[in-house]
Each structure stands twice: as C-alpha cells, then as structure tokens.
Amino acid sequence: MEPYFWWTDEQKQIAKKVNQFVEDNLEEAETYLWKKKFPWPLIKKVAKEGYFGAGVPKQFGGLELGATGSCIVAEALGRLYAVGHVFTVSLLAGLEQMLKFATDEQKQNWFPKIASGENLGAVCITEPFAGSDAANVMTTAVKDGDDWIINGKKRYITGAGVSDRIASYDLLAIPE
C-alpha cells in the first residue's frame, strides 16, 4: 500500500506496521481459507496488535485513528480474507453510532471491549427484497415501553456466527 500525500506521519507508520503484520500472517490466513476454517488464532493476533481499536478513542483503549486510519487498517487486513471481513464488519457494527449517541456509561462499557477485540460485531442490512440497499429496508423497529420490537427478515449477516453485538438497519416506526 502506497501512502497518499495527505497522510499524517502517524497514518504512514500504522500503514507500514499493519502491512508488515499482513505479510507475516498471509500464509496462515491462506491455510485457514483453503481448509475452510475460521481463523480464530489470527483474530486473536489482530486483537493483540490493537487493530480492533482503530476507530475507538484512546481514552477507552483504542488507537483513535479516525476514518482514514481505520480505512488504512481495513485495506491491509482485507488481504487476510476472513480476518479483513470480521475487522471491517466489527468496525461498521454500530461504532460510529455509539461514538455519536451512546451515554458515557455505555461508552465505558462497550469501547474497551471493542478496542481489545473481546467484542466483535456484525451488521444486518441485507433483506430478501431490498438486497443491501439500506435506504430500502423493510424491517421495522417499533418502541414498546423500554423494549424495541424488530419485525422483518434479514439474511447474509457477515460475522453473525462469531459476533457479540449486531447492528441492524431497520425502518424506525415512530408512533403518532
């Protein structure tokens, strides 16, 4: 991966480090791919390096790399097949929403677990009639007291079998 002229020195350093990590682990990733096994040992290595914390603020144990830094890590880890998918989906599974809307208590609870790789995420977008077009999902979310009632169909949920949290893209039904 060639650095772009607008990258900061920190971004250039993370790119160099994560690319070396990928080179060191590429053969192992290919072995898991060909054997059709989930690469738990590689996921643990990614966690140990702190890469799951790419988008998490430093105060919660993250790397706080921002959007560009997180994309640098995602692009590099994408060469490790399933590892890249799990990383990217975990990053997309509500992290931005939590950064903007979570309470301090929720951030204290979730962010250290996300940053350490202890808590992986999945994203539910794809539906039978909407595909992955998030603007046209038909699954609804209706508030019922303190609970939410989710009604609809999702499929092809990347990372669902290994995730601890799931972000579902639904139509918010607001009662009149």
PyMOL commands that place a pseudoatom at each C-alpha (Angstrom):
pseudoatom trace, name=CA, resn=MET, resi=1, chain=A, elem=C, hetatm=0, pos=[0.000, 0.000, 0.000]
pseudoatom trace, name=CA, resn=GLU, resi=2, chain=A, elem=C, hetatm=0, pos=[1.473, 3.304, -1.095]
pseudoatom trace, name=CA, resn=PRO, resi=3, chain=A, elem=C, hetatm=0, pos=[0.869, 6.267, 1.228]
pseudoatom trace, name=CA, resn=TYR, resi=4, chain=A, elem=C, hetatm=0, pos=[-1.035, 9.255, -0.083]
pseudoatom trace, name=CA, resn=PHE, resi=5, chain=A, elem=C, hetatm=0, pos=[0.407, 12.758, 0.183]
pseudoatom trace, name=CA, resn=TRP, resi=6, chain=A, elem=C, hetatm=0, pos=[-2.221, 13.857, 2.717]
pseudoatom trace, name=CA, resn=TRP, resi=7, chain=A, elem=C, hetatm=0, pos=[-1.480, 11.075, 5.209]
pseudoatom trace, name=CA, resn=THR, resi=8, chain=A, elem=C, hetatm=0, pos=[-0.041, 12.127, 8.546]
pseudoatom trace, name=CA, resn=ASP, resi=9, chain=A, elem=C, hetatm=0, pos=[3.163, 10.590, 9.880]
pseudoatom trace, name=CA, resn=GLU, resi=10, chain=A, elem=C, hetatm=0, pos=[1.037, 8.506, 12.286]
pseudoatom trace, name=CA, resn=GLN, resi=11, chain=A, elem=C, hetatm=0, pos=[-1.024, 7.162, 9.380]
pseudoatom trace, name=CA, resn=LYS, resi=12, chain=A, elem=C, hetatm=0, pos=[2.115, 6.307, 7.425]
pseudoatom trace, name=CA, resn=GLN, resi=13, chain=A, elem=C, hetatm=0, pos=[3.503, 4.466, 10.458]
pseudoatom trace, name=CA, resn=ILE, resi=14, chain=A, elem=C, hetatm=0, pos=[0.305, 2.465, 11.029]
pseudoatom trace, name=CA, resn=ALA, resi=15, chain=A, elem=C, hetatm=0, pos=[0.219, 1.558, 7.316]
pseudoatom trace, name=CA, resn=LYS, resi=16, chain=A, elem=C, hetatm=0, pos=[3.787, 0.269, 7.490]
pseudoatom trace, name=CA, resn=LYS, resi=17, chain=A, elem=C, hetatm=0, pos=[3.100, -1.676, 10.691]
pseudoatom trace, name=CA, resn=VAL, resi=18, chain=A, elem=C, hetatm=0, pos=[-0.187, -3.270, 9.565]
pseudoatom trace, name=CA, resn=ASN, resi=19, chain=A, elem=C, hetatm=0, pos=[1.250, -4.166, 6.149]
pseudoatom trace, name=CA, resn=GLN, resi=20, chain=A, elem=C, hetatm=0, pos=[4.143, -5.950, 7.845]
pseudoatom trace, name=CA, resn=PHE, resi=21, chain=A, elem=C, hetatm=0, pos=[1.628, -7.757, 10.073]
pseudoatom trace, name=CA, resn=VAL, resi=22, chain=A, elem=C, hetatm=0, pos=[-0.254, -8.891, 6.956]
pseudoatom trace, name=CA, resn=GLU, resi=23, chain=A, elem=C, hetatm=0, pos=[2.931, -10.094, 5.250]
pseudoatom trace, name=CA, resn=ASP, resi=24, chain=A, elem=C, hetatm=0, pos=[3.885, -12.046, 8.376]
pseudoatom trace, name=CA, resn=ASN, resi=25, chain=A, elem=C, hetatm=0, pos=[0.453, -13.728, 8.571]
pseudoatom trace, name=CA, resn=LEU, resi=26, chain=A, elem=C, hetatm=0, pos=[-0.615, -14.140, 4.945]
pseudoatom trace, name=CA, resn=GLU, resi=27, chain=A, elem=C, hetatm=0, pos=[0.386, -17.795, 4.627]
pseudoatom trace, name=CA, resn=GLU, resi=28, chain=A, elem=C, hetatm=0, pos=[-1.534, -18.684, 7.806]
pseudoatom trace, name=CA, resn=ALA, resi=29, chain=A, elem=C, hetatm=0, pos=[-4.616, -16.842, 6.518]
pseudoatom trace, name=CA, resn=GLU, resi=30, chain=A, elem=C, hetatm=0, pos=[-4.459, -18.752, 3.238]
pseudoatom trace, name=CA, resn=THR, resi=31, chain=A, elem=C, hetatm=0, pos=[-4.268, -22.026, 5.149]
pseudoatom trace, name=CA, resn=TYR, resi=32, chain=A, elem=C, hetatm=0, pos=[-7.491, -21.196, 7.019]
pseudoatom trace, name=CA, resn=LEU, resi=33, chain=A, elem=C, hetatm=0, pos=[-9.136, -20.152, 3.750]
pseudoatom trace, name=CA, resn=TRP, resi=34, chain=A, elem=C, hetatm=0, pos=[-8.295, -23.396, 1.957]
pseudoatom trace, name=CA, resn=LYS, resi=35, chain=A, elem=C, hetatm=0, pos=[-9.217, -25.557, 4.948]
pseudoatom trace, name=CA, resn=LYS, resi=36, chain=A, elem=C, hetatm=0, pos=[-12.496, -23.618, 5.319]
pseudoatom trace, name=CA, resn=LYS, resi=37, chain=A, elem=C, hetatm=0, pos=[-11.833, -22.941, 8.994]
pseudoatom trace, name=CA, resn=PHE, resi=38, chain=A, elem=C, hetatm=0, pos=[-12.493, -19.738, 10.876]
pseudoatom trace, name=CA, resn=PRO, resi=39, chain=A, elem=C, hetatm=0, pos=[-9.146, -18.053, 11.705]
pseudoatom trace, name=CA, resn=TRP, resi=40, chain=A, elem=C, hetatm=0, pos=[-9.574, -17.559, 15.464]
pseudoatom trace, name=CA, resn=PRO, resi=41, chain=A, elem=C, hetatm=0, pos=[-5.801, -17.529, 16.103]
pseudoatom trace, name=CA, resn=LEU, resi=42, chain=A, elem=C, hetatm=0, pos=[-5.384, -14.723, 13.545]
pseudoatom trace, name=CA, resn=ILE, resi=43, chain=A, elem=C, hetatm=0, pos=[-8.316, -12.774, 15.003]
pseudoatom trace, name=CA, resn=LYS, resi=44, chain=A, elem=C, hetatm=0, pos=[-6.557, -13.000, 18.377]
pseudoatom trace, name=CA, resn=LYS, resi=45, chain=A, elem=C, hetatm=0, pos=[-3.334, -11.691, 16.797]
pseudoatom trace, name=CA, resn=VAL, resi=46, chain=A, elem=C, hetatm=0, pos=[-5.233, -8.746, 15.286]
pseudoatom trace, name=CA, resn=ALA, resi=47, chain=A, elem=C, hetatm=0, pos=[-6.726, -8.055, 18.718]
pseudoatom trace, name=CA, resn=LYS, resi=48, chain=A, elem=C, hetatm=0, pos=[-3.310, -8.265, 20.396]
pseudoatom trace, name=CA, resn=GLU, resi=49, chain=A, elem=C, hetatm=0, pos=[-1.980, -5.642, 17.970]
pseudoatom trace, name=CA, resn=GLY, resi=50, chain=A, elem=C, hetatm=0, pos=[-4.880, -3.375, 18.956]
pseudoatom trace, name=CA, resn=TYR, resi=51, chain=A, elem=C, hetatm=0, pos=[-6.244, -3.026, 15.427]
pseudoatom trace, name=CA, resn=PHE, resi=52, chain=A, elem=C, hetatm=0, pos=[-9.871, -3.575, 16.516]
pseudoatom trace, name=CA, resn=GLY, resi=53, chain=A, elem=C, hetatm=0, pos=[-9.466, -0.272, 18.345]
pseudoatom trace, name=CA, resn=ALA, resi=54, chain=A, elem=C, hetatm=0, pos=[-8.700, 1.668, 15.166]
pseudoatom trace, name=CA, resn=GLY, resi=55, chain=A, elem=C, hetatm=0, pos=[-11.887, 3.744, 15.471]
pseudoatom trace, name=CA, resn=VAL, resi=56, chain=A, elem=C, hetatm=0, pos=[-12.116, 3.767, 19.270]
pseudoatom trace, name=CA, resn=PRO, resi=57, chain=A, elem=C, hetatm=0, pos=[-10.916, 6.822, 21.266]
pseudoatom trace, name=CA, resn=LYS, resi=58, chain=A, elem=C, hetatm=0, pos=[-7.617, 6.426, 23.124]
pseudoatom trace, name=CA, resn=GLN, resi=59, chain=A, elem=C, hetatm=0, pos=[-9.285, 7.094, 26.488]
pseudoatom trace, name=CA, resn=PHE, resi=60, chain=A, elem=C, hetatm=0, pos=[-11.082, 3.750, 26.069]
pseudoatom trace, name=CA, resn=GLY, resi=61, chain=A, elem=C, hetatm=0, pos=[-8.000, 1.793, 24.993]
pseudoatom trace, name=CA, resn=GLY, resi=62, chain=A, elem=C, hetatm=0, pos=[-8.364, 2.403, 21.256]
pseudoatom trace, name=CA, resn=LEU, resi=63, chain=A, elem=C, hetatm=0, pos=[-5.937, 3.694, 18.659]
pseudoatom trace, name=CA, resn=GLU, resi=64, chain=A, elem=C, hetatm=0, pos=[-8.188, 6.648, 17.668]
pseudoatom trace, name=CA, resn=LEU, resi=65, chain=A, elem=C, hetatm=0, pos=[-7.020, 6.583, 14.053]
pseudoatom trace, name=CA, resn=GLY, resi=66, chain=A, elem=C, hetatm=0, pos=[-10.102, 8.280, 12.619]
pseudoatom trace, name=CA, resn=ALA, resi=67, chain=A, elem=C, hetatm=0, pos=[-11.737, 7.382, 9.336]
pseudoatom trace, name=CA, resn=THR, resi=68, chain=A, elem=C, hetatm=0, pos=[-8.571, 7.460, 7.223]
pseudoatom trace, name=CA, resn=GLY, resi=69, chain=A, elem=C, hetatm=0, pos=[-6.509, 5.433, 9.695]
pseudoatom trace, name=CA, resn=SER, resi=70, chain=A, elem=C, hetatm=0, pos=[-9.308, 2.900, 10.132]
pseudoatom trace, name=CA, resn=CYS, resi=71, chain=A, elem=C, hetatm=0, pos=[-9.533, 2.516, 6.339]
pseudoatom trace, name=CA, resn=ILE, resi=72, chain=A, elem=C, hetatm=0, pos=[-5.766, 2.014, 6.121]
pseudoatom trace, name=CA, resn=VAL, resi=73, chain=A, elem=C, hetatm=0, pos=[-6.026, -0.842, 8.614]
pseudoatom trace, name=CA, resn=ALA, resi=74, chain=A, elem=C, hetatm=0, pos=[-9.118, -2.286, 6.894]
pseudoatom trace, name=CA, resn=GLU, resi=75, chain=A, elem=C, hetatm=0, pos=[-7.480, -2.250, 3.456]
pseudoatom trace, name=CA, resn=ALA, resi=76, chain=A, elem=C, hetatm=0, pos=[-4.403, -4.046, 4.712]
pseudoatom trace, name=CA, resn=LEU, resi=77, chain=A, elem=C, hetatm=0, pos=[-6.279, -6.639, 6.794]
pseudoatom trace, name=CA, resn=GLY, resi=78, chain=A, elem=C, hetatm=0, pos=[-8.540, -7.283, 3.801]
pseudoatom trace, name=CA, resn=ARG, resi=79, chain=A, elem=C, hetatm=0, pos=[-5.672, -9.282, 2.320]
pseudoatom trace, name=CA, resn=LEU, resi=80, chain=A, elem=C, hetatm=0, pos=[-6.124, -11.785, 5.162]
pseudoatom trace, name=CA, resn=TYR, resi=81, chain=A, elem=C, hetatm=0, pos=[-9.500, -12.961, 3.815]
pseudoatom trace, name=CA, resn=ALA, resi=82, chain=A, elem=C, hetatm=0, pos=[-11.967, -13.658, 6.671]
pseudoatom trace, name=CA, resn=VAL, resi=83, chain=A, elem=C, hetatm=0, pos=[-9.879, -11.579, 9.073]
pseudoatom trace, name=CA, resn=GLY, resi=84, chain=A, elem=C, hetatm=0, pos=[-10.478, -8.493, 6.935]
pseudoatom trace, name=CA, resn=HIS, resi=85, chain=A, elem=C, hetatm=0, pos=[-14.215, -9.155, 6.764]
pseudoatom trace, name=CA, resn=VAL, resi=86, chain=A, elem=C, hetatm=0, pos=[-14.507, -9.610, 10.518]
pseudoatom trace, name=CA, resn=PHE, resi=87, chain=A, elem=C, hetatm=0, pos=[-12.460, -6.454, 11.158]
pseudoatom trace, name=CA, resn=THR, resi=88, chain=A, elem=C, hetatm=0, pos=[-14.451, -4.290, 8.753]
pseudoatom trace, name=CA, resn=VAL, resi=89, chain=A, elem=C, hetatm=0, pos=[-17.850, -5.541, 9.853]
pseudoatom trace, name=CA, resn=SER, resi=90, chain=A, elem=C, hetatm=0, pos=[-16.882, -5.162, 13.506]
pseudoatom trace, name=CA, resn=LEU, resi=91, chain=A, elem=C, hetatm=0, pos=[-15.867, -1.573, 12.773]
pseudoatom trace, name=CA, resn=LEU, resi=92, chain=A, elem=C, hetatm=0, pos=[-19.174, -0.911, 10.984]
pseudoatom trace, name=CA, resn=ALA, resi=93, chain=A, elem=C, hetatm=0, pos=[-21.355, -2.620, 13.598]
pseudoatom trace, name=CA, resn=GLY, resi=94, chain=A, elem=C, hetatm=0, pos=[-22.624, 0.462, 15.353]
pseudoatom trace, name=CA, resn=LEU, resi=95, chain=A, elem=C, hetatm=0, pos=[-19.288, 2.012, 16.329]
pseudoatom trace, name=CA, resn=GLU, resi=96, chain=A, elem=C, hetatm=0, pos=[-19.996, 5.361, 14.649]
pseudoatom trace, name=CA, resn=GLN, resi=97, chain=A, elem=C, hetatm=0, pos=[-23.480, 5.444, 16.157]
pseudoatom trace, name=CA, resn=MET, resi=98, chain=A, elem=C, hetatm=0, pos=[-22.056, 4.709, 19.606]
pseudoatom trace, name=CA, resn=LEU, resi=99, chain=A, elem=C, hetatm=0, pos=[-19.414, 7.419, 19.183]
pseudoatom trace, name=CA, resn=LYS, resi=100, chain=A, elem=C, hetatm=0, pos=[-22.169, 9.940, 18.478]
pseudoatom trace, name=CA, resn=PHE, resi=101, chain=A, elem=C, hetatm=0, pos=[-25.119, 8.804, 20.591]
pseudoatom trace, name=CA, resn=ALA, resi=102, chain=A, elem=C, hetatm=0, pos=[-24.006, 6.498, 23.427]
pseudoatom trace, name=CA, resn=THR, resi=103, chain=A, elem=C, hetatm=0, pos=[-24.069, 7.680, 27.011]
pseudoatom trace, name=CA, resn=ASP, resi=104, chain=A, elem=C, hetatm=0, pos=[-20.773, 7.913, 28.903]
pseudoatom trace, name=CA, resn=GLU, resi=105, chain=A, elem=C, hetatm=0, pos=[-21.751, 4.762, 30.800]
pseudoatom trace, name=CA, resn=GLN, resi=106, chain=A, elem=C, hetatm=0, pos=[-22.384, 2.868, 27.549]
pseudoatom trace, name=CA, resn=LYS, resi=107, chain=A, elem=C, hetatm=0, pos=[-19.058, 4.049, 26.121]
pseudoatom trace, name=CA, resn=GLN, resi=108, chain=A, elem=C, hetatm=0, pos=[-17.229, 2.936, 29.283]
pseudoatom trace, name=CA, resn=ASN, resi=109, chain=A, elem=C, hetatm=0, pos=[-18.889, -0.473, 28.977]
pseudoatom trace, name=CA, resn=TRP, resi=110, chain=A, elem=C, hetatm=0, pos=[-18.528, -1.127, 25.241]
pseudoatom trace, name=CA, resn=PHE, resi=111, chain=A, elem=C, hetatm=0, pos=[-15.482, 0.698, 23.872]
pseudoatom trace, name=CA, resn=PRO, resi=112, chain=A, elem=C, hetatm=0, pos=[-12.754, -1.111, 25.851]
pseudoatom trace, name=CA, resn=LYS, resi=113, chain=A, elem=C, hetatm=0, pos=[-14.255, -4.466, 24.778]
pseudoatom trace, name=CA, resn=ILE, resi=114, chain=A, elem=C, hetatm=0, pos=[-14.413, -3.363, 21.132]
pseudoatom trace, name=CA, resn=ALA, resi=115, chain=A, elem=C, hetatm=0, pos=[-10.867, -1.947, 21.191]
pseudoatom trace, name=CA, resn=SER, resi=116, chain=A, elem=C, hetatm=0, pos=[-9.430, -5.137, 22.709]
pseudoatom trace, name=CA, resn=GLY, resi=117, chain=A, elem=C, hetatm=0, pos=[-11.192, -7.385, 20.188]
pseudoatom trace, name=CA, resn=GLU, resi=118, chain=A, elem=C, hetatm=0, pos=[-13.092, -9.064, 23.028]
pseudoatom trace, name=CA, resn=ASN, resi=119, chain=A, elem=C, hetatm=0, pos=[-16.360, -7.892, 21.458]
pseudoatom trace, name=CA, resn=LEU, resi=120, chain=A, elem=C, hetatm=0, pos=[-16.822, -8.443, 17.711]
pseudoatom trace, name=CA, resn=GLY, resi=121, chain=A, elem=C, hetatm=0, pos=[-19.682, -7.002, 15.692]
pseudoatom trace, name=CA, resn=ALA, resi=122, chain=A, elem=C, hetatm=0, pos=[-21.960, -7.970, 12.824]
pseudoatom trace, name=CA, resn=VAL, resi=123, chain=A, elem=C, hetatm=0, pos=[-24.151, -5.879, 10.523]
pseudoatom trace, name=CA, resn=CYS, resi=124, chain=A, elem=C, hetatm=0, pos=[-27.701, -6.790, 9.472]
pseudoatom trace, name=CA, resn=ILE, resi=125, chain=A, elem=C, hetatm=0, pos=[-28.637, -4.936, 6.285]
pseudoatom trace, name=CA, resn=THR, resi=126, chain=A, elem=C, hetatm=0, pos=[-29.414, -7.463, 3.545]
pseudoatom trace, name=CA, resn=GLU, resi=127, chain=A, elem=C, hetatm=0, pos=[-33.089, -8.360, 3.070]
pseudoatom trace, name=CA, resn=PRO, resi=128, chain=A, elem=C, hetatm=0, pos=[-34.889, -10.618, 0.561]
pseudoatom trace, name=CA, resn=PHE, resi=129, chain=A, elem=C, hetatm=0, pos=[-36.423, -7.739, -1.417]
pseudoatom trace, name=CA, resn=ALA, resi=130, chain=A, elem=C, hetatm=0, pos=[-34.061, -4.841, -0.705]
pseudoatom trace, name=CA, resn=GLY, resi=131, chain=A, elem=C, hetatm=0, pos=[-30.733, -6.594, -1.002]
pseudoatom trace, name=CA, resn=SER, resi=132, chain=A, elem=C, hetatm=0, pos=[-28.062, -4.491, 0.715]
pseudoatom trace, name=CA, resn=ASP, resi=133, chain=A, elem=C, hetatm=0, pos=[-29.746, -1.183, -0.130]
pseudoatom trace, name=CA, resn=ALA, resi=134, chain=A, elem=C, hetatm=0, pos=[-30.038, 0.237, 3.393]
pseudoatom trace, name=CA, resn=ALA, resi=135, chain=A, elem=C, hetatm=0, pos=[-32.360, 3.001, 2.174]
pseudoatom trace, name=CA, resn=ASN, resi=136, chain=A, elem=C, hetatm=0, pos=[-34.964, 0.443, 1.121]
pseudoatom trace, name=CA, resn=VAL, resi=137, chain=A, elem=C, hetatm=0, pos=[-35.032, -1.994, 4.034]
pseudoatom trace, name=CA, resn=MET, resi=138, chain=A, elem=C, hetatm=0, pos=[-38.487, -3.135, 5.137]
pseudoatom trace, name=CA, resn=THR, resi=139, chain=A, elem=C, hetatm=0, pos=[-37.663, -4.497, 8.603]
pseudoatom trace, name=CA, resn=THR, resi=140, chain=A, elem=C, hetatm=0, pos=[-39.248, -2.233, 11.217]
pseudoatom trace, name=CA, resn=ALA, resi=141, chain=A, elem=C, hetatm=0, pos=[-38.232, -1.236, 14.730]
pseudoatom trace, name=CA, resn=VAL, resi=142, chain=A, elem=C, hetatm=0, pos=[-41.081, -0.135, 16.997]
pseudoatom trace, name=CA, resn=LYS, resi=143, chain=A, elem=C, hetatm=0, pos=[-40.603, 1.163, 20.554]
pseudoatom trace, name=CA, resn=ASP, resi=144, chain=A, elem=C, hetatm=0, pos=[-42.724, -0.732, 23.078]
pseudoatom trace, name=CA, resn=GLY, resi=145, chain=A, elem=C, hetatm=0, pos=[-42.129, 0.672, 26.563]
pseudoatom trace, name=CA, resn=ASP, resi=146, chain=A, elem=C, hetatm=0, pos=[-38.457, 0.080, 27.330]
pseudoatom trace, name=CA, resn=ASP, resi=147, chain=A, elem=C, hetatm=0, pos=[-38.133, -2.502, 24.539]
pseudoatom trace, name=CA, resn=TRP, resi=148, chain=A, elem=C, hetatm=0, pos=[-37.874, -2.456, 20.763]
pseudoatom trace, name=CA, resn=ILE, resi=149, chain=A, elem=C, hetatm=0, pos=[-39.890, -4.862, 18.638]
pseudoatom trace, name=CA, resn=ILE, resi=150, chain=A, elem=C, hetatm=0, pos=[-37.981, -5.778, 15.460]
pseudoatom trace, name=CA, resn=ASN, resi=151, chain=A, elem=C, hetatm=0, pos=[-40.140, -7.257, 12.701]
pseudoatom trace, name=CA, resn=GLY, resi=152, chain=A, elem=C, hetatm=0, pos=[-38.797, -8.361, 9.322]
pseudoatom trace, name=CA, resn=LYS, resi=153, chain=A, elem=C, hetatm=0, pos=[-36.326, -10.625, 7.559]
pseudoatom trace, name=CA, resn=LYS, resi=154, chain=A, elem=C, hetatm=0, pos=[-32.556, -10.325, 7.291]
pseudoatom trace, name=CA, resn=ARG, resi=155, chain=A, elem=C, hetatm=0, pos=[-30.102, -12.623, 5.518]
pseudoatom trace, name=CA, resn=TYR, resi=156, chain=A, elem=C, hetatm=0, pos=[-26.387, -12.913, 4.749]
pseudoatom trace, name=CA, resn=ILE, resi=157, chain=A, elem=C, hetatm=0, pos=[-25.270, -11.412, 8.060]
pseudoatom trace, name=CA, resn=THR, resi=158, chain=A, elem=C, hetatm=0, pos=[-21.495, -11.198, 7.833]
pseudoatom trace, name=CA, resn=GLY, resi=159, chain=A, elem=C, hetatm=0, pos=[-19.907, -12.209, 11.115]
pseudoatom trace, name=CA, resn=ALA, resi=160, chain=A, elem=C, hetatm=0, pos=[-23.153, -13.283, 12.792]
pseudoatom trace, name=CA, resn=GLY, resi=161, chain=A, elem=C, hetatm=0, pos=[-21.750, -16.598, 13.977]
pseudoatom trace, name=CA, resn=VAL, resi=162, chain=A, elem=C, hetatm=0, pos=[-18.798, -15.036, 15.788]
pseudoatom trace, name=CA, resn=SER, resi=163, chain=A, elem=C, hetatm=0, pos=[-20.185, -11.694, 16.940]
pseudoatom trace, name=CA, resn=ASP, resi=164, chain=A, elem=C, hetatm=0, pos=[-21.135, -10.346, 20.326]
pseudoatom trace, name=CA, resn=ARG, resi=165, chain=A, elem=C, hetatm=0, pos=[-23.110, -7.356, 19.053]
pseudoatom trace, name=CA, resn=ILE, resi=166, chain=A, elem=C, hetatm=0, pos=[-25.276, -6.833, 15.993]
pseudoatom trace, name=CA, resn=ALA, resi=167, chain=A, elem=C, hetatm=0, pos=[-26.197, -3.548, 14.331]
pseudoatom trace, name=CA, resn=SER, resi=168, chain=A, elem=C, hetatm=0, pos=[-29.448, -3.887, 12.420]
pseudoatom trace, name=CA, resn=TYR, resi=169, chain=A, elem=C, hetatm=0, pos=[-30.529, -1.394, 9.778]
pseudoatom trace, name=CA, resn=ASP, resi=170, chain=A, elem=C, hetatm=0, pos=[-34.294, -1.027, 10.186]
pseudoatom trace, name=CA, resn=LEU, resi=171, chain=A, elem=C, hetatm=0, pos=[-37.136, 1.385, 9.492]
pseudoatom trace, name=CA, resn=LEU, resi=172, chain=A, elem=C, hetatm=0, pos=[-37.839, 3.325, 12.660]
pseudoatom trace, name=CA, resn=ALA, resi=173, chain=A, elem=C, hetatm=0, pos=[-41.572, 3.391, 13.246]
pseudoatom trace, name=CA, resn=ILE, resi=174, chain=A, elem=C, hetatm=0, pos=[-42.468, 6.468, 15.280]
pseudoatom trace, name=CA, resn=PRO, resi=175, chain=A, elem=C, hetatm=0, pos=[-45.955, 6.293, 16.841]
pseudoatom trace, name=CA, resn=GLU, resi=176, chain=A, elem=C, hetatm=0, pos=[-48.087, 9.378, 16.365]
for i in range(1, 176): cmd.bond("trace and resi %d" % i, "trace and resi %d" % (i + 1))
show_as sticks, trace
zoom trace
